[in-house]
Amino acid sequence: MILYVLFSLTLGLEGGMSQLKGEDIVSSSFGPSYGLFCDIDVTPNLTYSLSFTNSKGEASTNSVIMDTLGQMFSGAVGEDFQSFQGTLSVNWAPLTTSFSPYLSGRLGLSQWKFINGNGDVALSLNGNNFEGLSLFLGGGAGLRGKIAGFVLAVEGFSNFVFSEDKDWYEGFGGYDDNEWIFNVMFKLGKEF
């Protein structure tokens, strides 16, 4: 058995689009997503990636409130969704060709919020800011190649955001479930 060990570093930019989905999401559309990434190739088939991505898209979410008599009221809040994500990925390419397909496993943190048209953070029906910091896990697939010292890639992935909040008073009003963020990204980087 021969083990190939290599080390190359790629720094670059990524851009594309993202969309928020979830049981409580009233409406959503794809919006712009952009960021920076750093890839470290350890073996011909394995790449570790660190990325920082900012995303924004149209989305509203349901908020629920319970009055003193125990009656529930709900309504949509927010006009846009914003998130800033820090992600650690492991990409495995089963083939070593000039442009290789790969599978990706992802772990990270997302600082997210729903905002109103004026840019302020949306308030849940119980008066609290509809924002949070949540862990996420994800997966995806892509195609990556190297040309003259540059790395080109396109990938699609989904992040499952653990944003569930059932706190009626200090949270978002209760019944706020987890969300998914879907992304399609193009990456261009310089290999060192």
Phi, psi and omega in degrees: 000131179251130178251120177267123176242125178222165177218118172221147183243134177236129175244138182191187181247150175225149179206154180173222182216155180221159178216139178267135177227154177170167183296327182265000182280122184281313180210146178205155176216162178294141177224174183289149178218134182208158181180193180239150177218158175225119178253140174237116176270125181254318174229168180301339184252358188229126179231132172261137184228137174241127181222153175232118190231138176248131182227151177211141177198161177291132176190142172237157179227154176283141172235144183235142176225147178245128179277181184293342178268002179085009178275140181259141175232144179225159178192158179277139177231153178082154177242333180226160177238132177236144174214146172239121186240137169251124189230137169249123182238151170239121181250128180243123179253112182290339180244143175249087177238175182298323170238111188252132170288150179215160173249147186231136169247137190228145176216138180186186177240142178235123170266111188233160177197152169263137182234156175272173180301334180274000178094353178282152176295132179293148178258138173291169182296340176268009172091007180263151178297133180269078181207163179187174174240120187226147172284149172220154172236147181203178178205163180187188179214154181201184178226127186227138178214163180238132179223118174049046177084002177248149177248128176242139179208152169226135182214151173240137181206165178229135176248126176270112186265122180278077185250011183303136179217119180247014183279113182291331190253313182259354180261222185261008178109352179100155179062026173269117184265176176293159179235168174236142173243119178263137182225146166233119187233145172248136184235139175223124182218162178256128181272137179241000000 
